[in-house]
Amino acid sequence: RSSDLPFWIERLQSALDFVHTAEVTPFGRWLAYKSLLSQINTLQCFEEIPRRFPECVTTPIERPIIIVGLARSGTTILFRLLALHPNLFTINTSLFSLGQVTIDDVRKVTSPNDLREKVKISRKKFDFIF
């Protein structure tokens, strides 16, 4: 049944149809498919987390910090500086889209704290790459 499918399946199908018929090089097609796969991983992780740990959704966030900005405006350095604070927990969706944290990782953890630790370890690896 289509009601059992995630909300993003139709959009994914449209994107796949477009990539399949677009006039691009094989390398361009590979990049597009790779990008779509990373987005699927991100979506799956963000759907699985509240399913596994409902308390993450019901726990009030008193004062969230949301960072937005134009490219090259310093948002990444601000994010990384805030991530160093021991009382703050940050999540960079790049960890999910680059495959540093996968849906299997989310399914293996037994508590939100385990997930936090996995994200922290992955963030250290990720920061080392850049």
Secondary structure, DSSP 8 states (H G I E B T S, - for coil): -GGGS-TTHHHHHHHHHHHHHS---HHHHHHHHHHHHHHHHHHHHHHHHHHH-THHHHS--SS-------TTSSHHHHHHHHHTSTT-----HHHHHTTSS-HHHHHH-SSHHHHHHHHHHHHHHHHHH-
